[in-house]
Amino acid sequence: MTSAGNDNETATGKATAGSSVIGPLNFGKDDEGGNPPPSRLTDDTAVECMFCENVYNFRLGDSRDQYLAHLYMVHRLVIADIGEVECVASYSRFWSDKFREHPMEKYCSALLLNHLPDGTPASNEKYFMLSDIEPLDYELRQRLKREMMELVLARHQFERTDRNFNRGCLYCRDLQAETRAEFLEHLYSKHFLLLGKAENLVFVDELIDAVQEKMENLICLFCEKVFKDRPTLKEHMRKKGHKRINPDNKFYDRFFLVNYRNDRLKKPAPTGKQPVPIRARAKESSPFHTEDSDSDWSDWYGEEQPTTCLFCTVAKGKIDELKQHMKVDHNFDFDGQVVGLTFYQRVKIVNYIRRQMHVLRCVQCREEFPSKDGLQTHLREAGHYSTGEQQFWDQPEFFFPTYEDDQFLCHLEDDSPDLSDDSSVVISEKVEAKVNPEAESLSLENFRLD
């Protein structure tokens, strides 16, 4: 593969006049003008092929898969880890501009296979693979992740506070909701239709439109079977308990905030006592999951779970012992490093260090290493056991934990000054209550003993 070392332009630099990758989003200007944040990074209804004039509407069925198949069958290009690209439309338009100026060999890895795209045996057929091994591609993917995270957070905040929703119920005429939370709560409490909680959803308008379209087309939300009329559909959904969306349908993934956690890590989880990443855990691995019980065990208290070190696999039962271990073995004073920081900044620091350790990257110089031992040797010899620069860890993506049930986060404290004044004295006003004597006598008779 030929590197782009001679190309000084990167995906994070200044965009060219023809570049389709948008710059950092500025939601402040949209808010001032009264316009809600967009629901997508770019228009994906008319995405042109990187090499020809074919156009695809990514919002229609499997159109995106057809586009990827077209790249392989016609142009012999494979995009590695396409599921990790946040916006395929922007990604495609960016590379379309690049491939107009340079040959594919400049940015892609060349592969020789012994078959044609349709599977027919052949000899030394040349294909190309575009992946994040190319620095320009890596920077582009990271930039799209950041922009998507900013867009999702801004859109979620807007949907939680907007009171101009003004939409009627899908079933009845009893509701004209002003907020999306009110609309979703009405669907569940009155019609037992479960779409999710408002605090866990984003792009709610599109979700409701999709649900309404399915119901108008007489399609069950869960099993997606088609019925002859609306009464039959409603009776089926009621009897089968199908008044909810299908969790296995990937179409609904974009509507749930949990799917935007920036933990799509390709490297395997380290061995030892290190926690397992969220997406690598199965539901059955939860200590509260049982097949014969619906209890959530919310009132159950077990033994205190050990807390894992931020830099190695050592785990201690008490947080003070773990902090002492980090001082002695890693020369890292966590409490001293976070003095003056808010609680949420401390959360970001913990999640940032966890993430860097998992992807084998130094927290300070951000150099990557091929093995865990190499990273530990570098941290020890260079003395880079630290929190890193604020510009790296103070990012919205680190609000989300890298590991599920990270006990270190449970021990974080907020040292912000208490604004309450305990010296103030509150004197209650005298309450003059008027009691009907006859009513009082009647009530007292009920307590008299014979």
N, C-alpha and C positions, 0 to 999 in steps of 0.2 A: 504494500500500500504506500502511496506517495503522500507524504505529510504536507500540510499547508503552512510549513514554516516560513515560506517566502511571502505569504499573504499576511500583511500586518493587520488586516481587518478581522475582528472577532465578533462573535454574536452579541457581545456586551458593549461593543464600541458604537460609534455613530452609524446609524442606519443609512444606507444609500437611498437615492431617490426612488429606486424601483423595489426596495425591500418591502416585503409584506409583513415582517415581524414587527408588531407594534411596540412602542416604547413603554416605559413604566407607566402604569395606569395612574391617573390623577382623578380620584373620585371627589375631591373637594370642589372642583369646578362643576362637576355634574350636580352635586348637591346644591350649590349656590343657584344654579339655573332651574332647580326643581325637577330635574330628570333623574329617574332611578338608575342605579348602576346596571350595566348590561348583564345579560345572562350567559354570554359567551365572549371569548377573547376576540373573535373575528367572525365574519360571516362565513358560515359553512354550508350554505345552500347552493353555491356554485363554485366548486373547487376544481380547478383545471389540473390536468395531468402535468407532471414535471417536464414531460418531453413532447407531448402532442396536444391536440386540441380537444380531447375528450373532457367532458365536464360531468361532475358527480354532485349530487345533493346528499350530504351526509345525514340529513334528518329523515331520509326515507329508507326505512327497513335496513337491509344489509348493503346499502350503497357504499359505505366505507370499505367493507370487505371486498366488494367488487372492484373498487379502485386499487386496493393492495394486490388483488389477484391480477389486475391488468398490468401493474408495474412488473410483476414477475413473468407473466406469460408473454407480454409484448416487448418489454424493455429489459427483462432479465435482472431486475433490481429487487433486492430483499432489504427491508428495513428491520434491523435487529431490535428486539424488545419494544415493539411498537406499542404494547400495552402501557409502557411507562411514559409515552409521549402525551403530555397533557392536552395539546391542541394539534391534531394531525393536520388541520387545514392551514394553520399558520406555519407549521413545520414544512409542509409540502410547498407552500408558496415561497418560503425562504430558499429552499434548495432548488426550486425551479429557476429562480434568478441566478443562482450560482452555476447551475448546469448550462445556462445559456452562454456564460462567459468562459467556462472551463470544462474540459472533458471529465467524464465520471472517474477516470483513474486518479484524478488529483485528490479526491476526497474519499473514495470508496476502496474497499478491499476487493481484489480480484480473486475469483474462485474458478477452478476447472473441474467440471463434473462430467460424468459419462452418460448423460441423458439430456434430451431436449426438455423444454418446459412442460410438454404434455406427457412426459414419461417415456417417450420412445428412446430406446438405447442409441447412444452416439458416443463419440470419442472427443475428449478435451473441449467440451462446450464451455464457453466463458460466461460467467455470471458476476454480479457485483453485489456487495453488501455494504450498506450504510449504517454505521454504528457509532456509539459514543467513544470509540477508540480514537476517532478523529477529534482533535481538540475543538474545532469549530462546532461540531455536532454536539459535543458534551456541553459546551457553554450555552448553546441554543436550548437544549433540553432543560438545563438548570434554570435558565431565564424564564422559560415557559412555566415551569413549576412555581417559581416565585410569583409570576403575574397571575397565575390561576389561583394561588392561595390568597392573594390580595383581593382578587375579584370575588371569590367565594365569601370571604369574611365581610366585605363591604355589602354584598347582596344580602347576606344573612342578617346583618345589622339593620338594613333598610326594611326587610320583610318583618322583622320583629317590632319595629317602631312605626311603620306606616299605618295610618288610620284611614286611608282612602281606598281601601280594597274594594268594598261595595260590590259584593257578589252574592247571588242567591243560591240556596241549597240545591243540590243535585236531585233530591228526592221530593221535597215539599216546597211550599210557598210561605212557610212560617218564619223564614230567616232571610235577612238581607245583611250579611256580615260586613262589619267595618274593618275587621282585622283578619288576617289569615289564621291566627291562633283560634279566634272565635269560630271561624268556619270549620276548621278541623275538629274542634271540640264538639260542635253541633253534630257533625257527621257521625262521630263515635257515640255520643251520649244518647242521641235520638234515633239513629238509624243503625248503630253498631257497625259502621263502616270504618275500619282502621287503616289509615294511611300513614300514621306516625305522629309523633309529637312535634309541635312547631319548633321547639328549641333544637331538635335534631335534624331538621329539614332545611333545604335551600332550593331555590328555583321552584317555589311552591306553585306559582301560577302555571308553569308548564306541567307539573305533576297533576294538577287538577284538570287541566285541559286533556291530558292523556287519559285519565280515568274517565272523564266525561265522554271522550270519543269512543272508548271501548264499550261503555254502557249503551251509547247510542247505536253502536254496531252490533249490539246484543252479544258481546263477548264477556265471558266470566273473567274477573280480574285475576283470580288465582290460577285456575286450570286452563284458562284461555280457550275454552270450548265455545262454539257458536250455537245460539239457541234460536228457536223459531219466532218467539215474541218476548216482550219485556216481562209479562207476568211469569212466564216459565223461567226466565233468567233469574228474576228476583227470588222465586221459590227455590231454585237450585242453590243460589248463593246462601240463602238462609239455612236450608237443611244441611248442606255440606260444610257450613262454616267457612265459606269462601269469600266473605266480605272483607277481604284484605288483599294486598298486592302480593305477587309471587316473589319471595326472596331470592329465588334462583334465576330470575330474569335479570340479566345484566343491564337491561335498559333503565332500570330504576336506580342503578348505582349512583348516578350523578346527582340524585336528589337527596342523598344522605351525607351529612357532614363527615361521618366516620370514614368515608371512602376517600377523603381528601387529606388524610394524615400522610405526612411526607416520610413514610417508612417503607417504601417499596424497595427494599434492599435485596440485591442480587447475591451477596456473599452469604455463605452459610453461618448459622449462629455458632459462636465459640462454645467449646466444651467446658465442662466444669460446672460451677454453681452459678454461672452467668444466667440471668433471666432469659426466657424465650421471647423473641419479638412478637408483637401483637398478631400480625397476619400469619405467623407460623403456628399459632396455637389453634387447636381444634376446640370446638365447643365442649366436647366431652372431657377436656382436660381441666375444666373448672371444678374446684372442690365442692361447689354447691350444686353441680349438675347431677341429677338422678333421673332415671327413666320412669320410675314409678312414683314420683312425687313432684307436685307443683309448687312446693314451698321454696321460697327464695332464701331461707335460713338467715334472714336479716337480723334476727335477735340472737344468733349463735356466736359465741366468743371462744376462739381456740387459742392455741399457743401463739405467742408473738413470732411473726416470721422474721428470719434473719435479713439483714440489710447488706447488700453487696457493695463492695468498694467501687468508686468511680473509675479507677484505672486498672484494676485487676480482678481476679475471681474470688478474692478473699471475702468471706461473709461473716458478720458478727451479729450476735443476738441483741446487742445494745449499741445505739448510735454513738454514744460517747467512746466506746471501745473502737468502733470503726474509724472515727475521726482521729483518735490517737494513732491508729495503725497508719493512716494516711500521712500524719505528721512525721512518724518515725521512718517508714519505708519509702515514702514518696516526697518527703519534705514539702507537703502541701497542707496548709492550714485553711480549711474550708471556711470556718467562721471568720478568719481574718481577711480572706479574699472577698467576702460578700458584705463587709461592713458598709453601711450606708445605702445598700441596694434594697429595693422594694421586694415584697414577696414574689411578685410575678417575674421580676428579673432573676431572682434566685431559681425559680422553676425553669426559666429558659437556660440558665447556666448548666443545671443538672442534665436537662435533656440534650443540650449541645454536646457536653462531654460524653454522655452515653452514646450519642450518634457517632462521634468521631472515633471512639474506641471500637464500635461495631464495624465501621467501614475501614478500619486500620489506617486512620489519618491522625497526624499529630495535631493536638488542640491549639498549639501556638504557631508553629511555622506552616501547618497544614500540608506537610509532606506525606505522601502515601507510601505504604510499605506492603510488600507481598505476603508477610506473615505476621502473626501476633508477636512472636519472639523478637522479630526485627523492630517492631514498633516499641516494645517495652525497652529494648536496648537503647534505642534512640532517645526515648523520654528520660531514661536514667542518666545517660552520658551527657546529653545536652541540657539536662535540668529543665525540661519543658513541661513539668507537671504544673499546670496553671489553668486558669479559666479561659485563656485566649483573649483576643481583642474583642471589644464590645460590638464592633461592626459585623462580626461573624455570628455571635450568639444572640444578639438582640434582634431576632427576626421572628415574625408571627408563627412560622412553622414550628418553632420550639415551644409553643404553648402546649403542644400535644406530646404526651410521654412517648419516649422511644420504646420502653418496655411496659407491658401491662403489669399492674400491681407492683410498681417500683416503690419499695418501702422507703427509699431515701427521700422521696417527695413528701411522704407522710410525716417526716420529722422536720420539715422546714418550718421556720418560725418567722413571723413578721415583726420586725423591730421598729415599725413606724410608730411615732409618738401618739399616745392616746389623747385625743382631743377632748375627752370628757373631763369635767372638773368635779372631783369628788367633794370639794369643799363647799359646793353650792348646796343650799338647803331648799327643799321644796316643801311649801306649806299648802296643804290641801284646803279648799274652801269648805265652809260649813254647809252641809246638805240638809235642807229642810224638807223632809218627807211627810206628806199628809196621808194618814192611814184611816180608812173607814172603820170606825169602832165596831159596827155590826159585822163587817166582813172579818175583822180580826177575831171577834168572839166565836164566829162560826168555825174558823180555822182551828182555834184552840180546842174546841169541843172534840174534834177528831182525834186529839191526842190524850184525852182524859181516859183514865183507867176506871173500869167499873169496880 
